[in-house]
Amino acid sequence: MADTYAEFREAVNMSAADLKKWLGTDESKDVGQKASAGAESVGHDSGRKIVQLLGKKKSALSEADEEHMRKVVGYVHRHLAQRPEGDVTETKWRYSLMNWGHDPLKG
């Protein structure tokens, strides 16, 4: 669990408050894979779970929490490797990463 937690905290560089605020934007809701038209995207759902995880004490994390943290780390690493060229400030690539708690423009 300790390694997963450390990797998760490294991959997720947005605070719970910043992520929650981001998830309320239209840009956040417009990106990602959706099961059907009008449905919530996988990344947006993940973002809501990440906000909850960031609010938990490490000792209170469950096996399901750890599983989701591994999923987040894997997604962030894969997606970062697909960085498009040029300015990514207003791209679906960045917005998708932000749904998963990682802002590539941050530090």
N, C-alpha and C positions, 0 to 999 in steps of 0.2 A: 504493500500500500504506500509506503514512504516514497518509493521511486515514482510511482504513478502520480501521487499528489504533487511532487516537486515538478514533474514534467507538465502537469496540468497548470500549475501556477506560472510556469514559464511560458506556456502556449497562450494562456488567457491573460492578455495585458490590459484589458479594460476592467474598470471597477464595476461592482454590481450596480451602482447608481448610474454610471455611464451606459452600461449595457441595457439596463431597463429603459432608460431614456431613448436610446437608439431603437430598441424594439418597438417603440411607439410611433416611429416614423413611417411614412409611405414607402420610402426607399427600402427600408428593412423588409417590409411586407411584400415588395414586388420582386424579390430575387429568390432563387432556390427552387429545388424540386418539390412539386406538389402532387399529391395523390390524385387530385381532381381540381377543376377550375374553382377558384374561390376558397380552396382549402389552405390551411396553414402549411408553409414549407417545412421540410425536415430541419433546416437550419434555424428557422425562427422558433420552432418547438425546442430545439436544442438550446437556443439562447435563453429561453425561459427556465430551462432546467439548470443552466449554468448560473443564472442569478440565484437560484435556490442553493446550489452547491457552494457558491461564494459566501453565503450567509450561514453556512453550517460550520461548527467546530470540526477540526480534523478527526477528533475522537468519535464524533457522531455520524461519520460517513458509513454508509452501508456497502455491501458488495455490489448492489445495483448502481450506487453512486460511483464506485470505483470503475465499473464497466463503462459508464457514460464518460467519465474522465478520460479513459483510454481512447474512446471513440473521438472525443474532442481533440486530443493530442494528435491522433492519426489524421484527422481531417485537416487540421491546421497545417501540419507538416506537408501533406500531399498538395494542398492548395497553394501554399507558399512557393512550392517548386514549379507551379504553373504561372508565375507572375508574368503578366503581359508587359511588352515594352512601352516606354513612354510614361506619361503622367497617369497615375492610377487613382487620383483623388476622387473622381466621380465615376467609378466603374463598378459594374456588377461584380467583378472579381473582389474588389475591396469590400463592397457591401455584404457579399456572401460571407467573407471571413469575419466581418464584424458581427454577423448574426451568431457566429461561433465564438465570440468573445475576444477576437484578435483584430486589432487595428494595425495594419502594416505601416501606417504613417506615424505611429506612435513610437518614439524613442528607438 
